[in-house]
Amino acid sequence: MSTPAPLPALGWIWSDVDPAPHFATDYADARAKFLAAAARHRLAVESHVHPTARGPAGEPLAVDVVALGEATADALLITSGTHGAEGFCGSGCQVALLADDAFVSTLRSSGVTLLLVHALNPFGFAHLSRTTEDNIDLNRNFRDFARLALNADYAEVHDFMVPASWPPAQDNEVRMIGYVMKRGAFALQQAVSGGQSDYPHGLFFAGRGPAWSQGVLRDVLRRHAATRARLGWIDVHTGLGPCGHGEKIFSGPDDAAMLSRARRWWGADVTSIYEGSSTSARVEGMLCHAALDECPDTEYTGIALEYGTQSYVDVMNALRARQWLTNHADAAPSVRDAILRQVRAAFYVDTPAWKAMVFAQARVAALQAVTALSRR
């Protein structure tokens, strides 16, 4: 088998793209920028429009898909907006990559196809929610619904993590502090964020059936990835870790060989929820199962690129506030607006410096994957 030509150095060492203009103010702006970037390269856009949900101004909500490269080549998939309001970051990186001529030149020379899935959870992106139109955490939704089991740890904390009033009453917070003092902060994180299917109006609800976005993603993978020999996947997230730092979290089953391959691609600093080296708790029902299910003959290698924004306490309080708002649609407009601003800030640092930091790391991760995929 022939060896591909070396990748042009230009794509690695220099980018003249200022990423800031490619990040958006809201979902509608993000979609417009993505569609314009696709049009610049004359890429066909496959749009999956939500059949019922609409945006805040009644606008359509869609998952948009483009492919840059050959239909049968090894591919790098980059997804944004899995967790709705986290979509600002992933969308900005996707659009900036398409604007980066050095990156696109390197990609074309490599023979690798770039697949971009924009706003996988468009409802959450548009409505500044981490969850879907059904309050489902999409990255907990890829599971066997015939074998759902009670998450007893979450059941123990639900009442004080999702309070009846916002801001929470003092006794509510005392209970939470008592839990942390007794069990530890990470124990609370694990109990809350591992995923649960017993409280539809609770945090990190995994659902009791497939979300609409799950069906879209499975369909995209079947048609765009299942016939390829190899698939790399970078799913962009925000909300954990130091501000601006992109943690490369292994996204796959508890498989040592697969984790080793991810570290060969992206470096020894790829963390793992199975080893306890990640800032993320151990979760079930992750997106990666869609690739494993729908592309059984494709070698899959993936990470979640998780960027820090605010402290964990601030992010969790934003999630608690947003869940309260979801559960109280009659909230006063002033309260609603304040909570939505809180959520936006928890998942998107709207400064040029932060955007430059996250794009630089996303660009390197994308180039690392392209390099790995271009080699045999």
RONUMAR-304902 format. One record per residue (C-alpha): x, y, z; residue in one letter. Coordinates in nm, 3 decimals. Example, Ala and Ser with C-alpha at 12.3 -4.5 7.8 and 13.67 -1.06 7.14 Angstrom:
<pts>
PT       c1       c2       c3  residu
PT    1.230   -0.450    0.780       a
PT    1.367   -0.106    0.714       s
</pts>
This chain:
<pts>
PT       c1       c2       c3  residu
PT    0.000    0.000    0.000       m
PT    0.137    0.341   -0.094       s
PT    0.236    0.590    0.171       t
PT    0.061    0.930    0.151       p
PT    0.270    1.236    0.086       a
PT    0.389    1.428    0.394       p
PT    0.141    1.680    0.524       l
PT    0.227    2.041    0.432       p
PT    0.404    2.209    0.721       a
PT    0.202    2.525    0.668       l
PT   -0.110    2.369    0.816       g
PT    0.074    2.287    1.135       w
PT    0.277    2.594    1.211       i
PT    0.065    2.885    1.107       w
PT   -0.290    3.002    1.081       s
PT   -0.380    3.356    0.988       d
PT   -0.739    3.308    1.107       v
PT   -0.871    3.532    1.383       d
PT   -1.121    3.289    1.538       p
PT   -1.329    3.546    1.728       a
PT   -1.552    3.655    1.435       p
PT   -1.645    3.292    1.370       h
PT   -1.807    3.247    1.711       f
PT   -2.173    3.338    1.737       a
PT   -2.407    3.540    1.956       t
PT   -2.687    3.280    1.953       d
PT   -2.800    2.965    1.773       y
PT   -2.946    3.147    1.472       a
PT   -2.623    3.339    1.424       d
PT   -2.419    3.019    1.464       a
PT   -2.622    2.839    1.201       r
PT   -2.594    3.131    0.959       a
PT   -2.215    3.138    1.001       k
PT   -2.189    2.762    0.952       f
PT   -2.401    2.766    0.637       l
PT   -2.199    3.057    0.498       a
PT   -1.873    2.873    0.568       a
PT   -2.005    2.565    0.388       a
PT   -2.115    2.779    0.092       a
PT   -1.764    2.928    0.068       r
PT   -1.632    2.579   -0.007       h
PT   -1.938    2.490   -0.217       r
PT   -2.023    2.207    0.018       l
PT   -2.364    2.045    0.004       a
PT   -2.548    2.088    0.333       v
PT   -2.767    1.811    0.467       e
PT   -3.019    1.971    0.704       s
PT   -3.225    1.769    0.951       h
PT   -3.501    2.007    1.059       v
PT   -3.674    1.930    1.387       h
PT   -4.035    1.831    1.311       p
PT   -4.192    2.018    1.602       t
PT   -3.950    2.223    1.812       a
PT   -3.876    2.584    1.725       r
PT   -3.634    2.850    1.841       g
PT   -3.712    3.145    2.070       p
PT   -3.835    3.353    1.776       a
PT   -4.019    3.065    1.615       g
PT   -3.731    2.985    1.379       e
PT   -3.665    2.631    1.253       p
PT   -3.412    2.422    1.443       l
PT   -3.184    2.191    1.250       a
PT   -2.884    1.963    1.269       v
PT   -2.669    2.057    0.969       d
PT   -2.412    1.818    0.819       v
PT   -2.136    1.877    0.565       v
PT   -1.855    1.660    0.428       a
PT   -1.528    1.793    0.287       l
PT   -1.356    1.507    0.105       g
PT   -1.428    1.173   -0.057       e
PT   -1.726    0.958    0.036       a
PT   -1.519    0.646    0.106       t
PT   -1.202    0.792    0.261       a
PT   -1.111    0.764    0.626       d
PT   -1.286    1.048    0.808       a
PT   -1.261    1.287    1.099       l
PT   -1.597    1.374    1.251       l
PT   -1.630    1.690    1.459       i
PT   -1.958    1.749    1.640       t
PT   -2.088    2.057    1.818       s
PT   -2.381    2.132    2.045       g
PT   -2.431    1.785    2.193       t
PT   -2.511    1.969    2.514       h
PT   -2.702    2.254    2.360       g
PT   -2.568    2.568    2.524       a
PT   -2.217    2.427    2.491       e
PT   -2.262    2.469    2.115       g
PT   -2.114    2.819    2.102       f
PT   -1.766    2.673    2.140       c
PT   -1.798    2.379    1.903       g
PT   -1.972    2.583    1.637       s
PT   -1.707    2.855    1.652       g
PT   -1.430    2.598    1.613       c
PT   -1.606    2.428    1.320       q
PT   -1.660    2.756    1.136       v
PT   -1.307    2.878    1.206       a
PT   -1.160    2.552    1.071       l
PT   -1.351    2.599    0.746       l
PT   -1.215    2.955    0.728       a
PT   -0.858    2.832    0.785       d
PT   -0.709    2.790    0.437       d
PT   -0.391    2.631    0.574       a
PT   -0.595    2.370    0.762       f
PT   -0.817    2.299    0.461       v
PT   -0.510    2.266    0.236       s
PT   -0.355    2.018    0.479       t
PT   -0.681    1.826    0.494       l
PT   -0.711    1.802    0.116       r
PT   -0.349    1.688    0.082       s
PT   -0.403    1.416    0.342       s
PT   -0.687    1.245    0.160       g
PT   -0.890    1.245    0.482       v
PT   -1.255    1.352    0.478       t
PT   -1.382    1.606    0.731       l
PT   -1.737    1.548    0.854       l
PT   -1.898    1.830    1.048       l
PT   -2.222    1.786    1.240       v
PT   -2.338    2.128    1.357       h
PT   -2.571    2.175    1.655       a
PT   -2.654    1.815    1.731       l
PT   -2.895    1.939    1.998       n
PT   -3.036    2.252    1.828       p
PT   -3.315    2.300    2.083       f
PT   -3.073    2.324    2.372       g
PT   -2.843    2.553    2.175       f
PT   -3.126    2.789    2.080       a
PT   -3.290    2.791    2.424       h
PT   -2.969    2.801    2.630       l
PT   -3.026    2.462    2.785       s
PT   -2.785    2.172    2.817       r
PT   -3.069    1.931    2.745       t
PT   -3.300    1.858    2.454       t
PT   -3.663    1.953    2.403       e
PT   -3.749    1.654    2.628       d
PT   -3.503    1.755    2.902       n
PT   -3.274    1.469    2.791       i
PT   -2.899    1.482    2.835       d
PT   -2.801    1.356    2.491       l
PT   -2.465    1.223    2.608       n
PT   -2.647    0.987    2.846       r
PT   -2.915    0.879    2.597       n
PT   -2.731    0.609    2.400       f
PT   -2.825    0.314    2.620       r
PT   -3.034   -0.002    2.635       d
PT   -3.375    0.128    2.741       f
PT   -3.500   -0.224    2.806       a
PT   -3.255   -0.253    3.095       r
PT   -3.291    0.075    3.282       l
PT   -3.199    0.059    3.648       a
PT   -3.255    0.301    3.933       l
PT   -2.964    0.535    3.999       n
PT   -2.992    0.518    4.378       a
PT   -2.716    0.775    4.425       d
PT   -2.905    1.034    4.225       y
PT   -3.231    0.952    4.404       a
PT   -3.060    1.048    4.729       e
PT   -2.961    1.396    4.609       v
PT   -3.241    1.492    4.369       h
PT   -3.450    1.689    4.618       d
PT   -3.176    1.931    4.714       f
PT   -3.005    1.947    4.373       m
PT   -3.334    2.043    4.204       v
PT   -3.491    2.271    4.464       p
PT   -3.851    2.386    4.475       a
PT   -3.751    2.753    4.468       s
PT   -3.476    2.960    4.308       w
PT   -3.257    3.083    4.462       p
PT   -3.265    2.774    4.686       p
PT   -3.376    2.798    5.046       a
PT   -3.104    2.793    5.311       q
PT   -3.197    2.450    5.447       d
PT   -3.167    2.312    5.096       n
PT   -2.807    2.430    5.066       e
PT   -2.727    2.305    5.415       v
PT   -2.831    1.956    5.304       r
PT   -2.605    1.978    4.999       m
PT   -2.309    2.099    5.204       i
PT   -2.368    1.819    5.453       g
PT   -2.360    1.563    5.172       y
PT   -2.029    1.700    5.042       v
PT   -1.874    1.704    5.388       m
PT   -1.975    1.343    5.444       k
PT   -1.915    1.193    5.098       r
PT   -1.688    1.438    4.917       g
PT   -1.738    1.674    4.623       a
PT   -1.658    1.414    4.357       f
PT   -1.912    1.175    4.506       a
PT   -2.178    1.443    4.456       l
PT   -2.058    1.501    4.100       q
PT   -2.079    1.130    4.026       q
PT   -2.423    1.097    4.181       a
PT   -2.560    1.390    3.983       v
PT   -2.390    1.361    3.645       s
PT   -2.364    0.986    3.590       g
PT   -2.707    0.983    3.428       g
PT   -3.052    0.877    3.552       q
PT   -3.384    0.777    3.398       s
PT   -3.614    0.802    3.700       d
PT   -3.665    1.179    3.728       y
PT   -3.777    1.334    3.396       p
PT   -3.765    1.680    3.557       h
PT   -3.425    1.620    3.714       g
PT   -3.063    1.681    3.623       l
PT   -2.875    1.467    3.369       f
PT   -3.194    1.285    3.268       f
PT   -3.093    1.006    3.029       a
PT   -3.443    0.961    2.893       g
PT   -3.664    0.654    2.871       r
PT   -3.629    0.627    2.497       g
PT   -3.419    0.770    2.214       p
PT   -3.417    1.147    2.171       a
PT   -3.486    1.295    1.828       w
PT   -3.122    1.398    1.797       s
PT   -3.012    1.041    1.866       q
PT   -3.201    0.922    1.561       g
PT   -3.046    1.194    1.348       v
PT   -2.694    1.107    1.459       l
PT   -2.741    0.736    1.398       r
PT   -2.876    0.807    1.050       d
PT   -2.581    1.035    0.970       v
PT   -2.330    0.776    1.088       l
PT   -2.493    0.494    0.891       r
PT   -2.488    0.690    0.567       r
PT   -2.166    0.889    0.603       h
PT   -1.933    0.671    0.809       a
PT   -2.030    0.303    0.810       a
PT   -1.848    0.220    0.483       t
PT   -1.522    0.390    0.585       r
PT   -1.229    0.191    0.717       a
PT   -1.150    0.434    0.998       r
PT   -1.336    0.710    1.180       l
PT   -1.193    0.965    1.422       g
PT   -1.435    1.169    1.631       w
PT   -1.390    1.490    1.830       i
PT   -1.700    1.595    2.023       d
PT   -1.659    1.950    2.157       v
PT   -1.784    2.029    2.508       h
PT   -1.748    2.303    2.771       t
PT   -1.796    2.343    3.145       g
PT   -1.529    2.131    3.316       l
PT   -1.172    2.215    3.409       g
PT   -0.955    2.529    3.413       p
PT   -1.081    2.819    3.202       c
PT   -0.970    2.780    2.841       g
PT   -0.797    2.446    2.887       h
PT   -0.912    2.167    2.658       g
PT   -0.906    1.831    2.832       e
PT   -0.890    1.541    2.587       k
PT   -1.123    1.284    2.741       i
PT   -1.127    0.937    2.587       f
PT   -1.468    0.871    2.436       s
PT   -1.527    0.501    2.406       g
PT   -1.598    0.182    2.598       p
PT   -1.368    0.051    2.869       d
PT   -1.128   -0.089    2.610       d
PT   -0.752   -0.068    2.673       a
PT   -0.655   -0.106    2.307       a
PT   -0.893    0.169    2.198       m
PT   -0.767    0.402    2.471       l
PT   -0.408    0.329    2.371       s
PT   -0.486    0.420    2.011       r
PT   -0.646    0.747    2.121       a
PT   -0.329    0.832    2.313       r
PT   -0.116    0.754    2.008       r
PT   -0.327    0.998    1.809       w
PT   -0.368    1.280    2.059       w
PT   -0.099    1.229    2.322       g
PT   -0.040    1.066    2.657       a
PT   -0.248    1.336    2.826       d
PT   -0.573    1.184    2.696       v
PT   -0.768    1.118    3.016       t
PT   -1.010    0.838    3.095       s
PT   -1.323    0.816    3.308       i
PT   -1.242    0.448    3.359       y
PT   -0.901    0.522    3.509       e
PT   -1.029    0.813    3.718       g
PT   -0.789    1.053    3.545       s
PT   -1.059    1.280    3.401       s
PT   -1.242    1.576    3.552       t
PT   -1.556    1.404    3.426       s
PT   -1.744    1.155    3.637       a
PT   -1.802    0.807    3.499       r
PT   -2.110    0.822    3.277       v
PT   -2.323    0.580    3.078       e
PT   -2.500    0.621    2.745       g
PT   -2.234    0.827    2.568       m
PT   -2.252    0.926    2.201       l
PT   -1.965    0.696    2.109       c
PT   -2.203    0.400    2.124       h
PT   -2.372    0.532    1.810       a
PT   -2.049    0.488    1.615       a
PT   -1.987    0.144    1.764       l
PT   -2.343    0.035    1.682       d
PT   -2.388    0.192    1.340       e
PT   -2.032    0.145    1.206       c
PT   -1.938   -0.204    1.329       p
PT   -1.678   -0.260    1.056       d
PT   -1.514    0.080    1.102       t
PT   -1.218    0.133    1.332       e
PT   -1.335    0.404    1.570       y
PT   -1.115    0.638    1.776       t
PT   -1.265    0.931    1.967       g
PT   -1.230    1.197    2.232       i
PT   -1.444    1.462    2.389       a
PT   -1.259    1.794    2.387       l
PT   -1.377    1.953    2.712       e
PT   -1.299    2.323    2.768       y
PT   -1.308    2.491    3.105       g
PT   -1.520    2.803    3.162       t
PT   -1.611    2.875    3.526       q
PT   -1.562    2.689    3.851       s
PT   -1.743    2.357    3.891       y
PT   -1.966    2.508    4.162       v
PT   -2.070    2.796    3.935       d
PT   -2.140    2.562    3.643       v
PT   -2.343    2.326    3.858       m
PT   -2.545    2.612    4.003       n
PT   -2.618    2.732    3.650       a
PT   -2.746    2.382    3.567       l
PT   -2.958    2.375    3.880       r
PT   -3.103    2.716    3.798       a
PT   -3.176    2.612    3.439       r
PT   -3.349    2.295    3.556       q
PT   -3.562    2.498    3.794       w
PT   -3.654    2.726    3.504       l
PT   -3.743    2.428    3.285       t
PT   -3.970    2.307    3.564       n
PT   -4.127    2.653    3.614       h
PT   -4.226    2.788    3.275       a
PT   -4.428    3.061    3.449       d
PT   -4.119    3.224    3.601       a
PT   -4.106    3.603    3.588       a
PT   -3.933    3.734    3.274       p
PT   -3.664    3.905    3.479       s
PT   -3.582    3.578    3.659       v
PT   -3.586    3.385    3.333       r
PT   -3.351    3.628    3.161       d
PT   -3.109    3.627    3.454       a
PT   -3.093    3.246    3.456       i
PT   -3.038    3.227    3.080       l
PT   -2.752    3.475    3.108       r
PT   -2.608    3.263    3.389       q
PT   -2.624    2.949    3.174       v
PT   -2.467    3.118    2.872       r
PT   -2.176    3.241    3.083       a
PT   -2.130    2.897    3.240       a
PT   -2.069    2.734    2.903       f
PT   -1.930    3.014    2.687       y
PT   -1.661    3.265    2.777       v
PT   -1.739    3.541    2.530       d
PT   -1.392    3.696    2.507       t
PT   -1.138    3.702    2.222       p
PT   -0.870    3.545    2.442       a
PT   -1.083    3.244    2.534       w
PT   -1.192    3.193    2.173       k
PT   -0.830    3.205    2.057       a
PT   -0.730    2.950    2.322       m
PT   -1.004    2.701    2.242       v
PT   -0.964    2.728    1.865       f
PT   -0.587    2.678    1.882       a
PT   -0.634    2.357    2.079       q
PT   -0.918    2.234    1.855       a
PT   -0.705    2.300    1.548       r
PT   -0.414    2.099    1.687       v
PT   -0.645    1.812    1.786       a
PT   -0.800    1.811    1.438       a
PT   -0.458    1.808    1.271       l
PT   -0.338    1.530    1.498       q
PT   -0.638    1.321    1.395       a
PT   -0.587    1.401    1.026       v
PT   -0.224    1.294    1.054       t
PT   -0.318    0.966    1.223       a
PT   -0.588    0.893    0.968       l
PT   -0.357    0.967    0.674       s
PT   -0.112    0.697    0.786       r
PT   -0.149    0.323    0.745       r
</pts>
